[in-house]
């Protein structure tokens, strides 16, 4: 779980955490066999 001083900061931290999770899975070979697409809506 992540927190921020305001909504925008919290959203930015959640996005960064999501990307770290994806990167860790890729590094450890746990990624799906299909192409991966990641997108974020503007806060």
PyMOL commands that set and color helices and strands:
alter all, ss='L'
color gray80, all
select helices_A, chain A and resi 7-27
alter helices_A, ss='H'
color red, helices_A
deselect
rebuild
show_as cartoon
